[in-house]
Amino acid sequence: MDFGAPMPVVLSNDTELLLAFYAEQKNMPAIPQQKHIIDDTGVVALKFKRYLKYTFGVPGDEAINGHPYSKLGMKSYSFYELRDSDFIKSLQHIDKMHPQYHPDKWKMFKHYILTFHDNMFECIAESFEVREDDVSLYNQASDMFNELMRKNLSPH
């Protein structure tokens, strides 16, 4: 991801979760530059399949060493899959109250973490797919929003 201004955008509905951000480009200037969301291209979009939960916010790169996962080697500007996740275990513990609880269901879920400049994104999902389009963040976010809304529209 872009080291200076990845500008992540998160969109979700009940069933789908999408994340877009600026990726590092070849021949980037040494000094990070603010992006222009309508003109600058180089966006990566992730679509998380069968997501259960996500969080987005602090810490950023200046406070990431205070996060419990930093002892596992988590650094800024990276993408991780955390195995044996305490986040998944806590959700599974809650789900045990459900009348149709089945522990095997939880084997398919993964804990993904993306660390950006000013924030961090975590989600529990079955899998994800990557889209790399030569579009601006504005256009990618608009496409993501339209994709989510089309699936919610029903014929009258």
VEXRO-984811 format. One record per residue (C-alpha): residue number from 1; residue in one letter; x, y, z. Coordinates in steps of 0.25 Angstrom, whole numbers, plus 5000, padded with zeros to 4 digits. Layout:
residues N
<atom k="NUM" r="A" c1="X" c2="Y" c3="Z"/>
...
This chain:
residues 156
<atom k="1" r="M" c1="5000" c2="5000" c3="5000"/>
<atom k="2" r="D" c1="5004" c2="5014" c3="4998"/>
<atom k="3" r="F" c1="5013" c2="5019" c3="5010"/>
<atom k="4" r="G" c1="5008" c2="5033" c3="5011"/>
<atom k="5" r="A" c1="4994" c2="5034" c3="5007"/>
<atom k="6" r="P" c1="4987" c2="5020" c3="5005"/>
<atom k="7" r="M" c1="4973" c2="5027" c3="5008"/>
<atom k="8" r="P" c1="4966" c2="5014" c3="5011"/>
<atom k="9" r="V" c1="4951" c2="5013" c3="5009"/>
<atom k="10" r="V" c1="4942" c2="5003" c3="5015"/>
<atom k="11" r="L" c1="4928" c2="4999" c3="5010"/>
<atom k="12" r="S" c1="4919" c2="4988" c3="5015"/>
<atom k="13" r="N" c1="4905" c2="4983" c3="5016"/>
<atom k="14" r="D" c1="4899" c2="4971" c3="5023"/>
<atom k="15" r="T" c1="4907" c2="4961" c3="5014"/>
<atom k="16" r="E" c1="4918" c2="4968" c3="5007"/>
<atom k="17" r="L" c1="4930" c2="4976" c3="5011"/>
<atom k="18" r="L" c1="4939" c2="4984" c3="5002"/>
<atom k="19" r="L" c1="4952" c2="4991" c3="5004"/>
<atom k="20" r="A" c1="4959" c2="5000" c3="4995"/>
<atom k="21" r="F" c1="4972" c2="5008" c3="4996"/>
<atom k="22" r="Y" c1="4984" c2="5014" c3="4988"/>
<atom k="23" r="A" c1="4995" c2="5004" c3="4986"/>
<atom k="24" r="E" c1="5010" c2="5007" c3="4984"/>
<atom k="25" r="Q" c1="5013" c2="5011" c3="4970"/>
<atom k="26" r="K" c1="5026" c2="5010" c3="4963"/>
<atom k="27" r="N" c1="5034" c2="5023" c3="4961"/>
<atom k="28" r="M" c1="5027" c2="5029" c3="4974"/>
<atom k="29" r="P" c1="5033" c2="5041" c3="4979"/>
<atom k="30" r="A" c1="5042" c2="5039" c3="4992"/>
<atom k="31" r="I" c1="5034" c2="5049" c3="5000"/>
<atom k="32" r="P" c1="5019" c2="5044" c3="5002"/>
<atom k="33" r="Q" c1="5009" c2="5052" c3="4994"/>
<atom k="34" r="Q" c1="4994" c2="5054" c3="4997"/>
<atom k="35" r="K" c1="4986" c2="5047" c3="4986"/>
<atom k="36" r="H" c1="4975" c2="5054" c3="4978"/>
<atom k="37" r="I" c1="4964" c2="5044" c3="4979"/>
<atom k="38" r="I" c1="4957" c2="5048" c3="4966"/>
<atom k="39" r="D" c1="4970" c2="5049" c3="4957"/>
<atom k="40" r="D" c1="4980" c2="5039" c3="4964"/>
<atom k="41" r="T" c1="4979" c2="5025" c3="4960"/>
<atom k="42" r="G" c1="4986" c2="5012" c3="4965"/>
<atom k="43" r="V" c1="4975" c2="5007" c3="4974"/>
<atom k="44" r="V" c1="4974" c2="4993" c3="4980"/>
<atom k="45" r="A" c1="4961" c2="4987" c3="4984"/>
<atom k="46" r="L" c1="4958" c2="4975" c3="4993"/>
<atom k="47" r="K" c1="4945" c2="4968" c3="4994"/>
<atom k="48" r="F" c1="4944" c2="4960" c3="5006"/>
<atom k="49" r="K" c1="4935" c2="4948" c3="5005"/>
<atom k="50" r="R" c1="4925" c2="4943" c3="5016"/>
<atom k="51" r="Y" c1="4930" c2="4953" c3="5026"/>
<atom k="52" r="L" c1="4926" c2="4952" c3="5040"/>
<atom k="53" r="K" c1="4931" c2="4965" c3="5046"/>
<atom k="54" r="Y" c1="4941" c2="4976" c3="5044"/>
<atom k="55" r="T" c1="4948" c2="4987" c3="5051"/>
<atom k="56" r="F" c1="4954" c2="5000" c3="5045"/>
<atom k="57" r="G" c1="4962" c2="5011" c3="5053"/>
<atom k="58" r="V" c1="4974" c2="5013" c3="5062"/>
<atom k="59" r="P" c1="4985" c2="5010" c3="5063"/>
<atom k="60" r="G" c1="4993" c2="5017" c3="5052"/>
<atom k="61" r="D" c1="5007" c2="5015" c3="5049"/>
<atom k="62" r="E" c1="5012" c2="5024" c3="5060"/>
<atom k="63" r="A" c1="5005" c2="5015" c3="5071"/>
<atom k="64" r="I" c1="5005" c2="5002" c3="5065"/>
<atom k="65" r="N" c1="5016" c2="4997" c3="5075"/>
<atom k="66" r="G" c1="5005" c2="4998" c3="5086"/>
<atom k="67" r="H" c1="4996" c2="4988" c3="5079"/>
<atom k="68" r="P" c1="4996" c2="4974" c3="5085"/>
<atom k="69" r="Y" c1="4999" c2="4968" c3="5071"/>
<atom k="70" r="S" c1="5012" c2="4976" c3="5070"/>
<atom k="71" r="K" c1="5019" c2="4965" c3="5079"/>
<atom k="72" r="L" c1="5016" c2="4956" c3="5067"/>
<atom k="73" r="G" c1="5023" c2="4965" c3="5058"/>
<atom k="74" r="M" c1="5012" c2="4973" c3="5052"/>
<atom k="75" r="K" c1="5017" c2="4985" c3="5045"/>
<atom k="76" r="S" c1="5010" c2="4997" c3="5038"/>
<atom k="77" r="Y" c1="5007" c2="4997" c3="5023"/>
<atom k="78" r="S" c1="5005" c2="4982" c3="5022"/>
<atom k="79" r="F" c1="4995" c2="4971" c3="5020"/>
<atom k="80" r="Y" c1="4994" c2="4959" c3="5030"/>
<atom k="81" r="E" c1="4986" c2="4947" c3="5033"/>
<atom k="82" r="L" c1="4986" c2="4944" c3="5047"/>
<atom k="83" r="R" c1="4985" c2="4929" c3="5051"/>
<atom k="84" r="D" c1="4980" c2="4924" c3="5064"/>
<atom k="85" r="S" c1="4973" c2="4937" c3="5065"/>
<atom k="86" r="D" c1="4967" c2="4942" c3="5079"/>
<atom k="87" r="F" c1="4957" c2="4950" c3="5071"/>
<atom k="88" r="I" c1="4951" c2="4938" c3="5064"/>
<atom k="89" r="K" c1="4951" c2="4930" c3="5077"/>
<atom k="90" r="S" c1="4944" c2="4942" c3="5084"/>
<atom k="91" r="L" c1="4933" c2="4942" c3="5073"/>
<atom k="92" r="Q" c1="4932" c2="4927" c3="5074"/>
<atom k="93" r="H" c1="4930" c2="4928" c3="5089"/>
<atom k="94" r="I" c1="4918" c2="4937" c3="5087"/>
<atom k="95" r="D" c1="4912" c2="4928" c3="5076"/>
<atom k="96" r="K" c1="4912" c2="4916" c3="5085"/>
<atom k="97" r="M" c1="4899" c2="4922" c3="5090"/>
<atom k="98" r="H" c1="4892" c2="4920" c3="5077"/>
<atom k="99" r="P" c1="4883" c2="4908" c3="5077"/>
<atom k="100" r="Q" c1="4889" c2="4903" c3="5063"/>
<atom k="101" r="Y" c1="4904" c2="4905" c3="5068"/>
<atom k="102" r="H" c1="4913" c2="4896" c3="5061"/>
<atom k="103" r="P" c1="4928" c2="4897" c3="5064"/>
<atom k="104" r="D" c1="4932" c2="4892" c3="5050"/>
<atom k="105" r="K" c1="4927" c2="4905" c3="5044"/>
<atom k="106" r="W" c1="4938" c2="4913" c3="5050"/>
<atom k="107" r="K" c1="4949" c2="4905" c3="5043"/>
<atom k="108" r="M" c1="4946" c2="4913" c3="5030"/>
<atom k="109" r="F" c1="4948" c2="4927" c3="5035"/>
<atom k="110" r="K" c1="4961" c2="4935" c3="5035"/>
<atom k="111" r="H" c1="4966" c2="4947" c3="5042"/>
<atom k="112" r="Y" c1="4971" c2="4958" c3="5032"/>
<atom k="113" r="I" c1="4979" c2="4970" c3="5037"/>
<atom k="114" r="L" c1="4983" c2="4982" c3="5028"/>
<atom k="115" r="T" c1="4992" c2="4993" c3="5034"/>
<atom k="116" r="F" c1="4991" c2="5006" c3="5028"/>
<atom k="117" r="H" c1="4998" c2="5020" c3="5031"/>
<atom k="118" r="D" c1="4987" c2="5026" c3="5040"/>
<atom k="119" r="N" c1="4979" c2="5013" c3="5044"/>
<atom k="120" r="M" c1="4977" c2="4998" c3="5043"/>
<atom k="121" r="F" c1="4966" c2="4989" c3="5037"/>
<atom k="122" r="E" c1="4963" c2="4975" c3="5043"/>
<atom k="123" r="C" c1="4952" c2="4966" c3="5038"/>
<atom k="124" r="I" c1="4948" c2="4952" c3="5040"/>
<atom k="125" r="A" c1="4944" c2="4946" c3="5027"/>
<atom k="126" r="E" c1="4944" c2="4933" c3="5019"/>
<atom k="127" r="S" c1="4953" c2="4938" c3="5008"/>
<atom k="128" r="F" c1="4956" c2="4950" c3="4999"/>
<atom k="129" r="E" c1="4958" c2="4954" c3="4985"/>
<atom k="130" r="V" c1="4967" c2="4965" c3="4980"/>
<atom k="131" r="R" c1="4964" c2="4975" c3="4969"/>
<atom k="132" r="E" c1="4974" c2="4984" c3="4963"/>
<atom k="133" r="D" c1="4968" c2="4995" c3="4954"/>
<atom k="134" r="D" c1="4974" c2="5007" c3="4948"/>
<atom k="135" r="V" c1="4964" c2="5016" c3="4954"/>
<atom k="136" r="S" c1="4963" c2="5027" c3="4964"/>
<atom k="137" r="L" c1="4959" c2="5024" c3="4978"/>
<atom k="138" r="Y" c1="4946" c2="5032" c3="4975"/>
<atom k="139" r="N" c1="4943" c2="5023" c3="4964"/>
<atom k="140" r="Q" c1="4946" c2="5011" c3="4971"/>
<atom k="141" r="A" c1="4938" c2="5015" c3="4983"/>
<atom k="142" r="S" c1="4926" c2="5019" c3="4974"/>
<atom k="143" r="D" c1="4927" c2="5005" c3="4967"/>
<atom k="144" r="M" c1="4927" c2="4998" c3="4981"/>
<atom k="145" r="F" c1="4915" c2="5006" c3="4986"/>
<atom k="146" r="N" c1="4908" c2="5003" c3="4973"/>
<atom k="147" r="E" c1="4911" c2="4988" c3="4974"/>
<atom k="148" r="L" c1="4906" c2="4987" c3="4988"/>
<atom k="149" r="M" c1="4893" c2="4995" c3="4985"/>
<atom k="150" r="R" c1="4890" c2="4987" c3="4972"/>
<atom k="151" r="K" c1="4890" c2="4974" c3="4981"/>
<atom k="152" r="N" c1="4880" c2="4981" c3="4991"/>
<atom k="153" r="L" c1="4870" c2="4985" c3="4980"/>
<atom k="154" r="S" c1="4858" c2="4976" c3="4978"/>
<atom k="155" r="P" c1="4848" c2="4977" c3="4966"/>
<atom k="156" r="H" c1="4835" c2="4982" c3="4970"/>
